[in-house]
Amino acid sequence: MVISRGDGGGKQTDAKEYKCYAGPVYVSAPGQCIDVEGIVPSYTIVKLNNVHC
């Protein structure tokens, strides 16, 4: 799992494998949106940009 501020800064990663819940991974982003990226079991990369605004 990768999480970062919407501007690309503050990137934090957690490269462990999880079966039902990933994290915790935190990034400080007051007043900004965040980007989240992870890989689901079929090795499909899922990216969510500008969320939790």
C-alpha positions in Angstrom: 0.0 0.0 0.0 1.2 3.5 -0.9 -0.3 6.7 0.4 0.8 10.3 -0.4 -0.5 13.8 -0.4 -2.3 14.9 -3.6 0.7 16.9 -4.6 2.9 13.7 -4.5 4.7 14.6 -1.4 4.9 12.8 1.9 4.9 9.3 0.3 4.6 6.4 2.9 4.5 2.7 2.0 3.7 -0.6 3.7 4.8 -3.5 1.6 3.4 -6.3 3.7 0.8 -8.7 2.4 -2.7 -8.6 3.9 -5.7 -10.8 3.4 -8.5 -8.4 4.5 -7.1 -5.1 5.9 -4.0 -3.1 4.8 -2.2 -0.7 7.0 -2.1 1.4 9.0 -0.2 3.9 6.8 -0.4 7.6 7.7 0.5 10.8 5.9 0.1 14.3 7.2 -2.0 16.3 4.7 -3.9 19.0 6.4 -6.2 20.8 4.0 -5.2 18.5 1.1 -6.5 15.5 -0.7 -4.6 12.2 -0.6 -3.7 9.5 -3.2 -3.8 5.8 -2.3 -2.4 2.9 -4.2 -2.6 -0.9 -3.6 -2.4 -4.3 -5.3 -5.4 -6.6 -5.0 -5.0 -10.4 -5.1 -5.1 -10.7 -8.9 -2.1 -8.4 -9.0 -4.2 -5.6 -10.3 -3.0 -2.2 -9.2 -5.8 0.0 -7.8 -5.1 3.8 -7.6 -7.4 6.3 -6.0 -6.3 9.9 -6.6 -7.5 13.0 -4.7 -9.6 11.2 -2.1 -10.5 12.2 1.5 -10.5 15.9 0.6 
